[in-house]
Amino acid sequence: MSQINFSPENISQIFQEAVDEAIEQHRLNGQAIVVSDEQGLAIEIQPENITPLAQKRKQTMSSPKHSKAN
């Protein structure tokens, strides 16, 4: 039986992946999402303005944090 890594970094990554998947489902279903800005005000984002998950992952993987030089 495999063990699950419950380190803070791993849990954070698992939650981020779940949020990303939920946002992608909203985009694919044509549903807006709501986020809060720095002042705590609700901002509605229309599905056509949501970055597709594949594009977001591509951008994340090309960021300096994920490069082999770091």
JOKA-V634060 format. One record per run of one state. SS is the DSSP state (helix for helix, strand for strand, loop for the rest). FROM is the first residue (numbers start at 1). TO is the last residue. If there is no record, write none. Layout:
SS_FROM_TO / SS_FROM_TO
//
This chain:
loop_1_7 / helix_8_28 / loop_29_32 / strand_33_36 / loop_37_41 / strand_42_45 / loop_46_46 / helix_47_49 / loop_50_52 / helix_53_61 / loop_62_63 / helix_64_66 / loop_67_70
//
